Amino acid sequence: MTGPSPIRPEGSKTAAPVPADGLPDPWGVRRAENLLTTLEGVLSARVVTTPLGEVSEIHVLAQAGLQPKQLVRNIESALLAHLGLKVDHRKISIAQTAEVKPIETLEKAAVRERAMQRGILFEDLVVQPGSRPQRATVVVTLSAVGRQQSAHHEAADTPRGRVESAAKATVVALEGLLEKFSLAVESVQMVEALDRNVVFVAVQGMGGREAVLLTGTAEIRQSPERAAVYAVLDATNRWVEARRPA
């Protein structure tokens, strides 16, 4: 039988961070709920914990037409990849509706739409031969409010080299949109989790005396290089948006 799962990364002995609204969230419940509402088809989510912060139930309201088993697997993958949290699938309950949309869900949808209008968009990725044999150049193009920024990086023409180049080119393009702040790729890894191949990145965000480690993940679907771009954007989205010129 699977034991209780605290809402903290496995092996962590520190409390979950305080969310952006400044209200205490010692077990990271709201962080987990916010993560689940970003999944496709999820309208709202509620995580129930014991007084010790152990997950006892996860209730999800989803749109009709989705496969409950697939949605449960998506929830397990998201919690493991983003929070290091392994949850027994038997603790996850799915309710589906095609009509009821809570007010908070409509508000979140509006906020998400506005964020997409303001955020960084992924425009294009090109992998081409490098300047020398057995080298490859990856070109990444991003945009923000109609302004495009392209950047390239060259490395050995290997799966790992191309993925790292995609991540580094994305970071350079982001720097062009930031102007006053810097980013640096710390690590890029291709890992397997729950029968899925995922790109995991760690990016250092720097500005003045400030330095923060940002992490992100993306499932490999079309190509590992494209997943690397999405993983960098996942890691840096909020940090970049808060520092991008108006």
N, C-alpha and C positions, 0 to 999 in steps of 0.2 A: 504493500500500500504506500502510496506517495505521501510524504510528510508535508507539514505546513510550509508555505513559501512566503518569506518576508519580502516586502516591496523594497529591496535593496539589492544591488549587484552582488552576485555570489562572491563570498570572501570579503566583502566590505564590512568594516566595523564602525563606520561613521554614519551618522544620520543622513537622510536624504536632504538635498538642498532646499532652501526656502524658495518658493515660487516667486515669479516676477511681481505678483500683487502684494507681496510682503506679508501675507497671512501665513501662520504656522501650518506646515503640512509634514509632520514628522516622519510619516511612513511613505511619503511620495504618492499618496492615493490620487490626488488631482493630476499629478504628472502622468500617471498610468491612464487615467480616464481621458485626459486630453490626447494622449497618444492614440488610444483606441478610436476616438472620434475622427481621426484623420484617415482611417482605413475606408476603402471604397465601400459604400452601401451602409455604413454604420451611422445611425441617426443620433444615438446617445449611448452612454455607457456608465455603469455604476460598479465600483469595486468595493466590496465589503471586507473589512478586516477585523481580526480579534483585537483586544486591547494591547497585545504584543506586536501588532503590525503584521500578523500572518494572514495571507489571503484565504478567506473562507468561501467567498462567492464572487463571481463576475457576471453581471446581468447586462445584456446588450440588446438594444432595440435597433433592428435593421430593416432595410427596405425589402419588400416582397420580391420574390424571384431569385434570390441568392441561395446557393446551396449551403445549408447550415454547417455541414461537415467541413466544407472548404473555408467558411468564415471562421470556424473554431481554429482551424490550422493557421489561418492568417493572424488571428489574435495571439496564438502561442508563439508564432515566429516573431511578431512585432515586439512582444514583451521580452523575449529572449534576446533579440538582436539589439534593441535600444536600451533596455534596462537590466539585462543580464538576469531576468526573472523567469524561472521555469515554473509553469503552472499546470496542474493536472487538468486535462481536458474535461473531466467530470465536474469541475467546479464552474465551468462556463455554460451559461444558459442563454439561448438565442430566442428573442421574440421578433416576429416580422409583421410589418404593416405597410399597406400601400397608401393609407390615408392620413393617419395621425402623425403630426409633426409638432413636437413640443415647441413652445416659444423660444426656449434657449437654443434649440436646434436651428430655428430660422435665424436667430441672431448670430450664431456661429457661422452659418452659411454666408450671411452678409459680410461678416468680418473677413472670412476666407476669400470672398470675391474681391473685396477691396485690397486685401494683401496681395492677391495675384496681379492686380492692376499696378501695384507699386513695386513688386518684387523683381528679383533677377530671373530672367527667362533664358532657358537653354535653346539656342537657335540651330547650331550645326556642329558636327564633328567629322573631321576628315583624317584618315590615316593614309599616308603616302610615303614613298621611298625617301630615305634620308640622304644626307650629303655624301655618304660613303656606302660601300656595299655592307650588307648585313646591319644596316641602321634604318630606323623608321622615324618619321616625324608625324606627330599628332597635332592637328590644328583644332582648337575649340573656339566657338563663337558664342558669346552671351549678349544679352541686351537688357536695358533698363530704361523704361519710359521713352522708347524710341531710339535710344542711343546704343549702337552696337560696339562691341569690343572683342577683337580676336587676339589669340596668343598661340604660340606653338612651342613644342618641346621635342627634342630629339634624343633617342636612346637606342640601345641594342634592339634589334628586331626580334624580340622574344615576347611571349605572352605577358610576362611580368614587366618587361621593359615598356611595352605599349600601354599597359594599365597605369604604370607610374607616370609615364609621359602625359596621359590624359588628365590625371589628377593635377600634375604640376602646371600644365597649360591652363587648366581651369582656374587655378589659384592666381596665375599671372593675369588672366583676363579679369578676374575679380578685382585685383589690385588696380587695374586701369579704371575701373568704375568707382573705386573707393578714393583714390588720389592721395589721401593723407595717412592711410593706414596700410599695414603690411601683413601678408600671410605667408606661411611656409609649411610645406608638406613634411610632417614628421614620419608618417608610416602609411603604407598602402599594403593591404593584405587581401588575398582571395581565400575565403573560408567556406566550409560547408556546415550548415546548421539546419536541422530538421528536413533533410533531403533537399535542401535548396543551396545553390551556390550564391554567395554574397560577397560584395566588395566592402571592406571596412577601411575607413581612412581616419587618420588623426592629423589635424591641422593646427598649427600655432597661429593665434591671432595676436598681433602686436600693434600698439599705438601709444606713443609716449612711454610712460613707465608701466603701462598695462600690458600684461601677457597672459593669455588664457589658452588652454588646450581644448579644442573643439573636435568632437567625434561624430561620424555619420556613417550610415550604411545604405546599401541599395542592392536589391536582388538582381542578379545577372539574367537578363531576358534577351535583349537583342544582341548585345555584345559586352564583353568585360570592360572595354574602353568606355562605352556609353554609361555603364553602371558606375564607373569610377567618377565620371562627371556628376552624376546624380548624387553619389555619396558625398562628394565635396560640397555640393549645394545643400544637402541635408545637414551637414556639419556646420556650415557657415551662415545659413539663411538668416537667423535672427541677429547674429552678431553683425553681419554685413548691413542688413536693413537699418540697424540703429545708427550706423556710421556713414551710410551712403549720402552724398550731397543731395539736397532737396531738388 
